[in-house]
């Protein structure tokens, strides 16, 4: 099957589960939140204003079935970037905030917005290794979704180098390599994901499907049915 013909939702979500759309309703309006951000008072007031503004934009997206309109997505990313330049004393982790917004968008199926938020987060330092890993892994996943496999591979290799004990980036790297025709390398990645988390069935399903598509590989992996 040609890559252009593949449904990337089916390709990547091999073991589907229900994904919801979580959001909180901010007490302040957009205008009130912007006023807080522009406050000359304590920094915590500006920080609270930004948090509430982010929630306001997400509420609007949630009313649109969890999908950002392009203009709104660009606005909130620019607001966060401008906030970082103007308020270096902020206690908010703005890079992590963008990663979280990307994760929200993934859960609601808005991969275009998820990609934009994850990519915007690359401009920020993130101290926490967990969040840095998620940024690379999730951005790689979204690039896979849009068939940008070369870009995804670079990010996912960085993710597995950062945390080789975690399965998710190995699984996603396997999908990247499989869709580039690098089937043996893909199988190795799926197996590594299974070793990292044996009961995670998506990695097992990816591995089995790869062998179904590439029967010649079964000679190298004859114990496939034991991978559960």
Secondary structure, 3 states (H helix, E strand, C coil): CCHHHCCHHHHHCCCCCCCCCCCCCCCCCHHHHHHHHCCCCCHHHHHHHHHHHHHHHHHHHHHCCCCCCHHHHHHHHHHHHHHHHHCCCCCCCHHHHHHHHHHHHHHCCCHHHHHHHHHHHCCCCCCCHHHHHHHHHHHHHHHHHCCCHHHHHHHHHHHHHHCCCCHHHHHHHHHHHHCCCCHHHHHHHHHHHHHHCCCCHHHHHHHHHHHHHCHHHHHCCCCHHHCC
